[in-house]
């Protein structure tokens, strides 16, 4: 038997990352562990509604790893991406844009969009169920940067 547990991403600024992942994007912190001897902090995040299942190790998590000693991380895109299903992709993208998040690949198809975290981690957003009908401003919005 195999069970998916979590995806780990290294972050350079824990406060900025928590602001993005929790305050802006909407994930919920379910566990935090400081490892003084190893000089790092792990913060585990669950999707809204998955908090209780995550505390019982029954829901996948995002693990933010913050190394206390300054280190430069490059790439981001070579990591691949995180993916989340959302109830309404246009409303989600609008909320993220209002919070200052760039929509790198707009949901022109009414189904898929990409954004990036403060550390350059690519995040895919997928519409729950069938694609929504194409709508403006999304249908004609160009890509921004890479995802």
Secondary structure by P-SEA (a helix, b strand, c coil): cccccbbbbbbccaaaaaaaaccccbbbbccccccccccbbbbbbbcccaaaaaaaccbbbbbbbbbccbbbbcccccccbbbbbbccaaaaaaaaaaaccccccccccccbbbbbcccbbbbbbbccccccccccccccccccccc
